[in-house]
Amino acid sequence: MVNAAGKFEQDIIETGAGGLKITFIGHGTLMFTFGGRVIHVDPVGEYADYQTLPKADLILITHEHGDHLDAKVVELLRQPSTRAMLNRPGVDLHSPGIYENYFRQLYQTVNTDKHRINELRQRLDFPEVAARFKLIEDDSVPLVVRYPKKDSKVNELLRRLQAPGALLGGEARRLLRQFQPYLVNVRRRVLSQYQQQGLARELPL
């Protein structure tokens, strides 16, 4: 038995509303941390000491078998504001209403407007909406790839891009469109590795 969340395998998925941390505890047992809220899925005492784990804002129980439902752990995790969603006999998983109810209750437990987009829309501040809103957080950067048979073409585009005034007016848009066949997006951490290995360098503009 493991006694602290940090000992379990974890992953973080970046979303427009912040990072979703997924903690794999055992079998079908998971813990989600999102928007400052904690969601426990099928908490079972066999897989962890839940006295060392955070209390639940939401508890999801997929079915009533003993390796998915532990009533003592559910009671241990509960607090006055905790919501519990339990599987019901005869549930039709093909019914849209099941999922509508699930997400309606789930989204009541998290802040889905971290960047106050709705407030900005009401003020008709659409430039700021465009600046703040991202469905998926993107930490990638474009990288120009040199292909042996196209190297002269890439060099010519780079020369034109670095020329004085190239980024003014519509010329920049036309150049970037011509660059599209030679661009790939890579994560910033991957780019740093490429730079350390001498495989990539920053383009001065």
Summary of the structure (lengths in Angstrom):
residues: 205
radius of gyration: 24.7
end to end distance: 55.8
largest distance: 70.5
contacts: 492
relative contact order: 0.10
helix: 36%
strand: 23%
